[in-house]
């Protein structure tokens, strides 16, 4: 696995951790919706960055390797 792929997977793991925190917050008696929104927004940004790095960059490499 290349360094870029490992870094992308690390982003995905961090997004998972943030989503776990968001779930825990929503299960509280009085959840802070602003905190949940911030955690989800940050996780979405990480997932988008993961997708850009893991899939889009890899597409060019896969085409070069097959061509």
N, C-alpha and C positions, 0 to 999 in steps of 0.2 A: 504494500500500500504506500502510495506516495505521500510526501509531507502535506501537500495541499489537501488530499483526501482525509488524512488524519486530523488536520485542523478543522475541516468541515464537519467531521463526525463529532469533534469536541464541541462545536457550536450547537449541534443537535442535542447533545447530552446536557449542555447548559440550558437550552430551551426547555428540555424535559424537566429539569430541576425547577425552573421558574414556574412552569405549569403546575408542578406539584405544590409549590408554595401558594399559587392562586387557588387551587382546589382546597387546600387546608384553610385558607382565609375564608372561602365561601361557606365552609362548614361551621364556622364560628357562629355563636349566638347572634352577634351583631357585626357582620362582616363590613369591612371598609371597602366600599365599591370603587373608590378612587385607587386604592392599592391594587385591587384585583385588576382593574383596567390597565394600570401601569405595568403590572407583571405580564398580562396577556399581550399588551402591545410590544413589550420588549422581547417576549418569546416569539411573536410573529416576525419581528425584525430579524431575529437570529435564524429562524427557519427560512426566511427569504434569502438571507446571506448564505445559509447552507446550500439551498437549491442553486443559487448562482455559482457557487464554487464547485459543488460536487457534480452537478449535472451539466451545466452549460460549458464550463471549462473543459470537462471531460469529453464532450461531444467533438470538439475540435481535435483532441488528441486521438480519440477512437477513429475518426475519419482519416487522420494522417497515418495511423498505424495500419489501417486496412487498405490504403491507397497506394 
